Each structure stands twice: as C-alpha cells, then as structure tokens.
Amino acid sequence: MNPSVSRPAAFRKPRLLVVGCGDVGLRVLQQLRGRYRVRALTSSAERAPVLRTAGALPLVGDLDRPQTLGRLGALASRVLHLAPPPGAGESDPRTAALLRALARGGVVQRIVYGSTSGVYGDAGGARFDETRATAPATARARRRVEAERQLRAFGRRHGVAVSLLRIPGIYAPGRAGGDPRERLARGTPLLAADDDVFTNHIHADDLARACLLALHRALPQRALHVSDDAELRMGEYFDLAADLAGLPRAPRVAREQAAALLSVTQLSFMGESRRLDNGRMKRELGLRLRYPTPAEGLAPLRPARPGREPSGSANRP
C-alpha cells in the first residue's frame, strides 16, 4: 500500500487519550478496532509494550508528578479517565493534575470519567436513579465525589462535555480482583441472609462498551449508572458463582460476628445496600447489555462437559 494514500486517512481518525489503561482500558482498546488514534498514559515504562500491542501509543507520565505530564492536553479531543484517586486523603490531586495539563492544551472536547457507585453511601436497599444526592460514607468515596466535582467545574469553565460513569462492582472470569473465585478460595465469610445487603455489578466487557459509547453519546455534565439488570444480595452473587464453579459456598455469619472477622474495608462494603436504576444508561447510550445479570457473565465458570463447548461461549465478545 502506498504510504501517501494511507497516511491521510489514518490522521483523519479522532484522537483519544486513555488515562489509567488497566484491565478495563485494555478492553476498550480491543473494542475500538482501529477507529481512533489512541494514546495511553502510563506511569510505568515497562507497561509500554502491552499498550502498544493493544493498539495505543504509550506515553510515560505520572499523575502524582505533574511535571511529567508535559503537553498532554494538546494530544486528543476525547479523554477516557479511568485512573483512581490516591489511597489516602479527602481529595484527588491526580484528577487535579490531569485537568491542569488538559487546560494547557485547550483541545479537549469531551471527558468520560470512571467513578464509583460508592458516592451514594448506604441507601438502605432502595432502588434509585442518578438524581439521588451523593452521601459518601468513606474517605475512598469522598475522594471520588471530589474528583467528580473537579471534573464538572472544569467542564463548565472550559466548555468541555463531562460524563461521569458511576460504576459498581466490576467482575469477569479471570479478571484480577474481579473473579469471585478468588474470594471463595479464601473462604471469606459473608453476611447471613437477614443481614445481607444489595450489591450491584457490571461485567468488565459491558463496562468497556459503555465507556466507548459515552465518548460519542453521553449528554454533557451528566452522571450515568453503568450497572447490569440484576438485583442480587451480596451472598446471592457469591452463591451463584460458587454453584457455577463447583466450589463450596462461603460461610455466613451475623453482622456482629463479621465485625470481628473482617477488615474495615470489607465491612464498609457490607455496610452499604443499594439498587441502581440503569435506565438512563440504556436510553442515552443505547447500550444493550451482553451480560444482563451475573448468571450470564459468570456462565464460563461452569465446568465444561466432555465433548461440549463451555457454557456461555456464545456470549463472549
């Protein structure tokens, strides 16, 4: 192919900057299929080959060291911000550093931010949409609320369309930290049925698709619940995973016993109960979930019968 013919077409592709290109970011790159010229920010030079293989041009820079961000803001009109806040404090200096860099370039038109449903705190099991006020109960969630505030203010100040994706528990078979077999293998107890809480989930591939659609379709200055259709209690989710994988179910304990057995972080997740309405996501993004409940998303955990394809293989992207 003549480079003089192919090069202009490549340069006409929209430009995307991915910040925090971990598991979900890589799934986004897989689904882009060359439709964008993608740059991915990484703080580790050793990760550059992985990003390059996935189709992105690696940029080495560290949100904790703003001086390394250079002219980041002049590189892309769309930004997918998936980097988490620091592990301590009440604010998010990483998002602040990113926004300062983006402001210097002046070319960004849209930012999609991966937030968390933890910004709502405990809702007592209520089902609600995005009009509910945030009420973060942990420092981790307050950092996310602060990041959301910074992003919305930036959008208003600079005329940038900002979309906040409020994301619950991300799962996928084989995903580090998102495969329920990891917890089942540790034997970590769950709350007894009378004390159990409602939790929300999204398959990592459906989340990646939501991120990509939001870059095109999300309305400006809006929050979206990126959650599946299930209304499961935490114990029901892990019981489902155990039964599909052929593993023992986790033991159940009363809340009083859990306080003596579990870490503060684990207890915090067990102290918040809510059910997310995902209607806005479906209406505005037009997303049709491939895995509407964990029953579909966890189907690959089911051991294959001899001579048969693994259950759920038809649902894989």
ABEGO torsion letter per residue (X at the ends): XBAAAAAAAAAABBBBBBBGBBAAAAAAAAAAGGABBBBBBBABAAAAAAAAAAGBBBBBBBAABAAAAEAAAAABABBBBABBBBABEABBAAAAAAAAAAAAAGABABBBBBBBAAAAEBAGGBBBBAABBBBBABAAAAAAAAAAAAAAAAAAAAGBBBBBBBBBBBBBBGBBGABAAAAAAAGBBBBBAAABBBBBBBBAAAAAAAAAAAAAABBBGBBBBBBBABBBBAAAAAAAAAAAAGBBBBBBBBAAAAAAABBAAAAAAAABBBBBBAAAAAAAAGBBBABABAAAAAAAABBBBBGBBBBGAAABX
